[in-house]
Amino acid sequence: MKITMIGSGYVGLVSGVCFAEFGHDVICMDLNAEKIEGLKKGIIPIFEPGLEEMTLDNVKAGRLSFTTDIKAAVASSDVVFIGVGTPTNKETGHADLKYVYAAARDIAQAVDGFTVVVTKSTVPVGTGDEVERIIRETNPDADVAVVSNPEFLREGAAIKDFMIPNRIVVGIEDERARPVMTEVYRPLFINQSPLMFTTRRTSELIKYAANAFLAMKITYINEMADLCEAVGANVQEVARGIGLDNRIGTKFLHAGPGYGGSCFPKDTLALVKTAQDFGAPITLIETTVAVNDARKSKMTDKIIKALGGDAKGKTVSILGLTFKPETDDMRDSPSITIVSELTQAGATIRAFDPEGMEQAKSVLPPITYCEGTYDAVAGADAVVIVTEWNEFRGIDLKRVRTLVRTPVLVDLRNVYRKEEVARHGFTYTSIGRPSEDITA
C-alpha cells in the first residue's frame, strides 16, 4: 500500500520506517525542511536503537522517502497517518491539537480519491470527530474515512513494540476503513498480533487509559517505597511479592525518582482535563499527577540530606539525565527538577549521560557536561544515579573512591546493593530500602 506519514518526529518516523519494513511504500513528510534534508542524508534526528539501520535499509530498497511537499504525498497515498506532536498547553493543561488540525486542513485540500485518514498522534476523546468535521468543511468533496489508531511505543524499545505489538487498536466509524487497516497491518498477523476494531472514541480513550494506569502503577510503588523506608521494609521485595500475582504483574513496579518522558506526564494531565470537562473527574489520576510532580523534589531533598543537610558549595555528580535509558529524550525527566533545585541550593553539578547531553543543554541550567562516568565523579561530594543506563550498573567503585572528594552514593534507581557499596567505603542512599534510622 502507499502510505504517507505526516510528521517525522518520534511517532511519525518510527511508524513510517516500520511500515516500510512491512513492505509498504512510505513517504515521511514534515514541514521542517532541515529535518527532511537531514533524513535524506541519513541523519536520524532522534536516538532510538535500531532506527538508523532500518531507515537506511528501507531508503536503499526504495520503500521509504522523505518530503516537505504534503500535497503530492497525500495525493499519491491510500492511507495518510497524522503523527504530529500534541504537546501540553501550558495554560490549560489540555493537549494542544493545532498541529493535528492543521494537518487535517492540508489533507482535505490534497486528497485524490478515497483515502483513509488515520490519527496516530495521542489525542483526547472526540478529536477524530473534529478532524472529520475540518476535512468536510475544508473540502466537501473529499472522500475520506477518518480512523483512530493510537501508538503504544516505549522509547528505547519502539522498533520491537511496533513489530511485535501486544495489540493494535483501530477505531472506525466508516466500515470502508476496516479492510484497508487490516491490509496495513497484515504483515503482523504471522505473529498473531491482536487487531482490535472498536469505535473511534473508544480507541482514543484506550490510549489515555492505558498510559494513565501505568503511570498510576509507577506512582503507587514510589509511595510504597516511602513507606518501606519508614518501616524498615525493602520495596524491591515488596514489588516482587505483589508482582508475582498475575493479576498485578511485575512490570512498572520499579521504585525511582518519578516518571517522565513524552507520554505519561502529557497523557495523564490530558486525561484529567478531559474527565473534568465531561463532568466525570478521575481522582486517582489527579492524585497520580500531583504525587509524581512532588516526587522529583523529594529526590532533591534526599540528595541534600545525603550531603549532610546543605548543598551549598558542594559538587554533585549526576549520572544519567534522560528520563529513561536507551533514549535521548529529556522531556519531563526527573533530572530537570533535581538539577535545577540542587543548583538553586548552591551545588555545582557535573553530569554525564550517554545520549542526552545535547538535549539537556536546552532545558537545564548551566552545568558542567563531562566526557564519561569517571570524569563526572571527579571531586564530587556525592554521586547520584538518576537514570539506569547499563554503563552505570558496572561502575568501578574502587576507582570512583579514589576520584571523589566525599564517598557518598545516592542511587535513585536501586542499581547497587548497600553491602557492595559500603565495602568500598561509601555512604549509600537508595529508594525504599531499610535504613538505620527507622522512625517508629
WOSULKA-V59263 format. One record per helix or strand of 3 or more residues. SS is the DSSP state (~ for helix, > for strand). FROM is the first residue (numbers start at 1). TO is the last residue. Records with the same first field share a line. If there is no record, write none. Layout:
SS: FROM-TO / FROM-TO
//
This chain:
>: 2-6 / 25-29 / 64-67 / 79-82 / 115-119 / 144-148 / 167-171 / 194-198 / 315-319 / 348-352 / 382-385 / 408-411 / 427-429
~: 10-22 / 33-40 / 51-60 / 70-75 / 98-110 / 127-138 / 158-163 / 176-184 / 186-191 / 200-231 / 235-243 / 264-277 / 283-306 / 334-344 / 357-360 / 373-377 / 390-392 / 397-403 / 418-423
//
